[in-house]
Amino acid sequence: METSRDARAGQDGVGGVGHRRERVGAGEDSASPRVPVLPVELVVPLRQDLDEAGYTAEGVADLLGPVASAALRRDRLGPVRRVLDRVGRTPLASLLRLFALGETVAGEDLDAACPRVRADGLNRIGLVVPSAEASTPGGGRWRAACDLQPYGDEEHTWWVASDLAEAVTGRPLHPDHVLGIGGASLTLAAWTPRIPGGRVLDVGTGCGVQALHAAGHAEHVVATDLSQRALAFAVFTMTLADQRWDLRRGDLFTPVGGWDSGEGRGAHGSDGDGATPERFDLVVSNPPFVITPRDTDLPLFEYRDGGREGDALVEAFVRGVGTHLAPGGVACFLADWEVRRDGDWRDRWREWLDTPECAGLDAWVIAREYQDPAEYAELWSRDGGHAPGTPEFDAWTTAWLDDFDSRDVGAVWFGVVVLQRPAERRERWVDLDEVVGRVDSPMGPHVARGLAARTRLHAMSDDELFAATWVTAPDVTEERHSRPGAADPSVILVRQGGGFRRAIRADTALSAFVSVCDGDLTGEVAVTAIAALTEEDPVSLRRRLAAPVRRLVADGLLVPPAEGRRGEGS
């Protein structure tokens, strides 16, 4: 389900790894909703029916338009219903009423929308069930048994199966609810650097969104989850996409020979007791990073709650992932972490990254947003299905605040984390970065370039930095602000149009350095010329410019000549 976290996280919200559920909320139904199973003979017919009906990400966006599409992403269904009422009984409208709105659809309309599979075939698969409403001519009425959402990128059309959202059912979610395409899954997909070939591990695959993307560039995809229901939905998504993943059940890294965290055991004999750890070129994960009180009667939702105290789930992931990175391998994942009162968000990461398990790993932590304890408690109480003002909402938020007080937590940060195992033995680099506000999309290519730039800079002395030639990236502009009547600017900003959209404050010397980076002059020649104009000692000027120039190179405002010339021609 979409939440306010979805909008702040860039594109969206929460998904992920299952955990061992130890308790559930009062009044929980013992029976979970049905999971669809796709017979082999219906795979191609269903794919053809959905495609011909226009039930694709592009087709839905074209029909709904920008306003209703945005409302649907927020789980606000009124604008969507308004468009469909105007459209009438088309195949695409019928499928949207069924899956997006949760309305019942006449059998004849469903047969028209899916002429090969028809309503009976959809029922056989487990996508629909007969409605309790009075039967009507043409095969009665049907309602969705689960969600089937169109998804894709520039090259692919997919469909992702999951449990129905709260906005559709009108009921709080079941603790083992399998989330569909949410904000966090889209954010992770957009930020992940795509490494061609090799092996990819998707930890906590949920309904399979990250594995779908990984299969487009990897030779082998391993997707894991502790939730058996999540893996069943992932099988459906994989089969309909005509992909093949190695699906395994288990907690965190136990399915791939990782150490046993004590919170669950891996499948296929991989319980961490002496098994050889498998290694991967890329590890992605949208883990259950929501910080949830443990010693209360609050239910734990498998798609969001890691089953550990505080941010210990994220710590376990950070300390375990390095074992499974091949030389040159990269891990990209999302995280929430706690910040103590009067502390800095970087303190937690320094603590984790200084552990023996993280020794030798390059680390780039990109903090994106934060909430105070009350905001965090309100967000996830509402996500659990309780509206503000109800006794349940008040009880839940109180439990969260008490839990945060017990650890002296003053804020919770959310961010994207990228870890890299160096291809060869060397000292690691660490960049604890902060990027709030809107960024480019997709960010994966920028992350890949940022990793390469930081790795290159790490091996460069200042002499080598200024002996090189640099080109100002094509998307870089300069802004100058001055007081009325002033001869000189009081503020100079070097602004990046894409990527992280950085706005870096510069003095006159740094601005001049950026302006002459055309790929012909070395940095040393540029510094000497600028020092002559400003009447400054060139050695002192170079020393002063070294750190900001490194930052400009790391973030892609200054690039190597070959890369800059490619950008000019694109």
N, C-alpha and C positions, 0 to 999 in steps of 0.2 A: 504494500500500500504506500502511497505517496505521503510524505510528511513535510513539515517545514524544513527539516534537514535537507530534503531533496533539492529545494531551490538554492539553499546556501552552498551545498556541496558542488555546485556547478550545473550538472545536468540532472542529478537525482540522488536517491535514498538508501535503503539498507537491504542486504541480502545475506546469503552466506552459509558458512559451515554449520553443520549440526553440532550438538553437544549431547552429553548424556543427561537426559531430563530426570531430575531428582524429585521434583514436585510440580504440581499443576494447580491452577486456580480452582476455587470452589465452584461446583456446579459444572465442571468440564464434562462434555460428552465423551464417552469411552470410544465411540466410533469416529474415526477421521473420515473426511470426504473421500470419495472414490478417486483412484488414480487411473488415467487412461492407459490402455495397452493397444498398440497399433499392429494389427495383423499384417504380415508381409504383403499379402495380395491387395491391401488397401492403401499402401504407402503412396504409390504413384497416382492412383485415382484421387486421393485426398489432396495431394500437392497440386494436381491439375485443377481440381475444383476450386481450391482457394485462390489460385493464381488467376483463373479465368473470371472469378467473381470480383477481382480487383481487391481482394483482401490482403493487401501488401502495405508496408509502411508508407510507400509513396501514394498508393491508391487511397488509403484512409486520409492522409493529409490533404490530398486534392479534393476529396469529397467534403471534409469537415471545414477546411479553411483554417487560417492561423488562430482565430479566436477560440473556436470550439476545440481545436487540437490542443491548444495550451490548457484549456479547461479540463480536458480529458487527462492530461498528464498530472493535473492537480486533484484528480478524482472528483471533479465537479461535473456532474452529468447533465445538468439542465441545458446548457448550451448545445451539447451533443444531441439531446433529444429534440431540441428545437429544429436542428438541421435535418434530422431524419424524418421528422413529421412533414417537413416541406418536400423532401425527396420522394417519399412514398415507398412502395413495396418493391424495391430493387434487391437483387442478390446481395450486394454489399451492405445495404441498409439492414437486411435481415440478419446478417452475421454480426454486425455491430450491435443491433438490439439484443441479440442472444448473448454475446460475450462481454461487450463493453458496458451495456446497461443492465444486464441481468433480467431482461424481459422474456416472457414466453413468446414463442414464434410458432405460427401455424405450420403443420406438417407439409402442406403444399408449398409454402414459401421456402421451407428448408430444403425440400426436394429440388426446387428451382435454383436455389443457391448452390447446391452440391449435387448436380444431376447424376454423377457417377456413383457416389457413395450413398446419397440420399439420407433421410432422417434415420431410417433403420440401421444403416451402416454407421452413422455417427453415434447412435445408441450402443451398437456392438463395440465400438472402440472405447466408449466411456466418456465421450465429449458431451453428450446430452442425455437427459432422462425424461420420461413422460411427465408432463405437468399434472398437478392435482386439479387444475381447472377442468371445467366441463369439456368433454370432447366436442370437436367441431368437424364439419365435413373436410375431407382431404387429409385424414390421418391424425387428427387431434392436435394438441399443442405440446411443445417441447421447451425445456429450459436447460441452461448450461449446467453441466456437472462439474466443470472446471474452466479455467481461463485458457484461451488460445489466442495469443497476441502476435500480430505480424511484427517482424523486426528485420533489420538488414543494414547493410552499408552500401558503399558506392558500387560494389561488385556483386553482392549477394542478396537474395531474398530468403528469409527464414521465418519460421513460426515457433514460438516458445510456449510450452504448456506449463501451467502452474495452478495453484489453488485460486479460487475466486477471492477478490479483494473485499474488504469490509464495506466499501461503498456500494458494491453489487449485492452482497448478501444481506446487509443491514444488521449484521450480528458481529460481536467481537470475534477476533481470530482464534482459531484452535492453536494450542501450544506447539503442535508440530506442523503448523502452516508452512507451506512452501511458497516463498515469495516469487512473484514474476519479475518482469523487467522494471526495476526501480531506479531511483536516482543514483544510488551508490554504484550499482552495476554498470550504468551508463558512464559514470564518472571514471571508474576504473578502466573500462574499455577505451575511453578517450585518452587516458593518460599513459597507457601501457606502451612501452617501446616495442615495436614488432621486429623480432630477430628471425630472419629467414632460416628455415631448416631446423635441424636439431630436435631436442625433446623439450616439451612444455609440461609443467605440472600446474593444475588448477586446484588449489586447496579450498575445499568448501564450495563445490561447483554449484550447489543449489539446483536450479532448473537448467543450468548449462550455458548461460550467456557468455562467460569468458572462454569456455571451451569452443564454442562456435567460432569466435574470432581466431583463437589459437590454431584451429584446424586449417585455416586459410594460409598459414605460413610455416607450420611446423611439420616435421616428418612423423612425429609420434606425440600424442596427447594423452596424458594420464590425468583423470579427473576424480577427485575424492570427496566424500562427505560422510559424516557420521549418521546422518538421517537417511534411513532406508526409503522413506517416501520421496525425499529429494532426488535420490538416485533413480527411482522409478520414473519420475518426471523427466530427469535428464536423459534416460533411455528413449523416451518418446521424442523429445526434442532432437536428439542425435539421429534417430531413425528417420524422422520426417525430413531432416536436412541432408540425408544420404551421406552422413559422416560416420567415422568409426573412432571411438575413444576407448581407452582402457579405463573402465570405471571400477573404482574400489571403495569399499566402505571402511571407515576408521577415523580416529580423532587426530587432527593435525597431521603430523608426518609419520605416524605409525604405519599407514598403508604402504609407505615407500621405504621402510627399513629405518625409520627414525626412532629416537628414544621415546620411551613410554612416559607421557606426562602425568600419568596417574589418574587422568580423567576419562580414559577410554582406551580400548585396545583396537589395533588394526585388524583388517581382514587379510585373507590369503596368507596367513602365517607371519605377516609383518607386524609383530608386536613390539619391536624395538629391543628384544632380548637377544642381542648378538647378530641380528640380521645386517647384511651389508647395506649401507645407505645407498639408494639410487641417486644419481646426479642428473641435473637438468640445466639446459641453457637458459630457460626462462621459467620463473615461478610467479604465478599471479594468485592473488587471493583477495576476496571481499569477505573477511572473517566476521564472526559475530562479535563485533567490537563494542556493542552497547554495554555500558557499565551499569549493572543491575544489582540492587541489594540482595545479599545471599541469605541472611538470617531472618527472613520474613516469610509471610505467606504469599508473596507476589508470585505469579506464574512466570516461568521461564519460557520464552518463545525461541524455538530452535533456530529460526532464521536470523535472530539478532543478538541473543544472549549467550555468551560464551561459557556460562556455568562456573566462572571463577570470580574471586573477589576483586573488586576494582578493575584495574587495567591489566591484570595478570595474564589474561588470554593473549593480549598483544605482546607482552613481554615473552611469553612462551614461544610465540611465533618468531619474534626477532631472534631469540637465542637458539631456535632450532633450525632456521632456514639455511644458515650458512653451510651446514653439513651436506645439503642437497644441491648446492650450486657448483656446477662444473667450472673449471678455469675460464674466466671471461663471462660467466653466467650472471644473470641479473634477476633480482626479485623486485616486483612492483606490487604494493598492496596498500589498503586503506587502514586507518587506525584512529581510535579515540584514545587519549591518554590524560591522566590527571595531573594537575598542577597544584602544588601546595600554596596555601595563603602566603602572600609576599614572595612567592617564588617565581622563577622564569620557566617558560614552557620547555626550554632547552635542557633544564636540569634533569628531567626524566630520561631524555635520550642520551645524555652523557653517562648517566648511571647504567643504562642498558648496554650501550655500545662499548663500555669499558669492561664488560664481562669477557672471560676467556673464550666463550663460544663465538663472540663477534670479532675476535682479534683477526686482523688482516682483511676485513671487509670494508670496502669503500661505502660510505653512507651519505645519502642525500635525503634529508627529511624536509618536506615542503609543508609547513604549517599553513592551513587555509582559513580557519575560522575558529572562534571559541564561544563558549556559553558559560554564564555563571551557573552555580548549582541549581537554582530555582528554575531557570530557563531549561536546563537539561532535564530536570525532573518532569516539568510540564510537557515537554516534547514527547518523551517516551511514555508517559502516562496516557496521553492522548493517542499515541500510536497503538497502545494496548487496547483501545476501544472504549475509553472512558472520557466523557465530556467534562469540561470545566464546570464546577458548581455541584457535581454529584458527590455523594459520600465516598464512592470508590476512588474518584480522582483525587480528593483531598487525602485519603488514606495512603494512596500510592505516592503522591508527591512528598508527604511527610516521611515515608519510609526512605525515599531517596535522600532527602535532606539530612536525616539522621545518619544514614550510611556515609555520606560525604563528610559530615562533621566528625565522625569517628576516625577519619584519616586526615583531618585538617585540610580538606580539598577546597580550593578557592575558585577553580575554573576547570573546564574540560576543553581540550583542544581537539580538533579534527584535522587530518592531513593525509597527504600522499607520501609514501615512503618508498625509496628506491635504494636497494643494497646491491653491491657488485663485488664478485670475487675477482681479484686481479688475474689477468691471463698469465702473469709471471710473478715471481716473488719480488715484493717491494713494500715500502711503507704505504699504509693506507691514507686516504684523504677523507675528511668529514666536512660536510656543508650542512649546517642547521639553518635552513632558509625559511623565510616568511613571505608568502605571496597571497595577500588578501585581495578580494575584488575579482572582477571578470578576467578571464584569460582566453587565449585562442582555443579553437577546437577543430580537429583533435590535437591534443597536446603530446601524443606519443612521439611524433617526429622531433619535436623540440626537446623532449626528455632524452631521446637518443643522442641528439647533438650536444646537449648539455653534459651528458655523461662523458662523451668523447672529449669535449673541451676541457672539463675538469681533470680528466685523466692526463691529458696532454700538458696542461698547466702544472700539474703536480710534479711532473718530471722536468720542468723548465726552471732554470735559474733566472734571476732578473736580467743577467747579461744576455741569455738566450731569448728572453721575452722581447727585449728591445733590439736585438739583432734581427728579429723576424720582421716581415712586412705584413701589414694588416689592411683589411678593407672594411669600411663602414657599411654595415648591412643595408640593403635597399629600403627597409622599412623604418629606418632611424631618422628622426627629425629633431630639430632643436627649437626650444622655446626660450625667449628672453623676456623677463618682466622687470620693469623699473618704476620708480616713483615718478610722478609727473614732474617734468622739468629736469630730471636727473640725466647726467651725461652718460653714465655707465649703468648697466643692468644690475639690479640687486639680487636677482635669481636667474640662473641658467639651468634649464632642464634638458637633458638628452633623453628623448623618449623613444621607446620601442613600440612600433605599431602592431606587431604580432607577438607570438610566443607568450611570454609572461607579461607583456605590456608594461615593462619597467619604465619608471620615470626616475632617472638618476640625476641628482643635483651635482652640477659641475662648476668649477671655477673657470676663469678665463684660460688658464693653461690647459686644463683637460679638454675644454671645448675646442681649443685650437688643435690639440693632438688628434681628436676625433675628426676634425674637418680636413686634415691632410692625409688621412689613412685611405690611400687610393691604390695600394698594392705595389707602388713603385718605390716610395721612400721607406727605409727601415725606421723602426721606432727610435733608434739612436740618433739618426740624422734629424728626425722631426723634433726630438727633445733639444738637440743642440740649437736648431733654428729658433725654437720657441724661447729658449733661455736667452738668446741674443736679443730678441724683441722685448722681453719682460725684464731684462737686466738682472737675471737670477743665475746663480751658480748652476751649471748643467748637471753636476753630480747630485746636488741637493734636489733639483727639480725631478730628476729621474727617480730618486728615492721616494719622493712624495707622490709621484704618479704611478708607481709600481702597483700598489694595492687597487686603486680604482680601475686601472687598465686591465688588471687580471679579472676584476668583476665584470667589466664590459665584454671581455672575451668569453668568460664562463657563461654569460647569459645570452651570447649571440649577437650583441650589438656591434662587436668587432669580430671579424671572421677571417680565416686564411684566404688568400687571393683567389684560389680555385673555387672555393665555396661562394665567395662574394660575386664572382663573375657568373656563376650558375644562377644565382638569385636575380641578377640583373636581366638575364635572358628569359626568366620564367614568366 
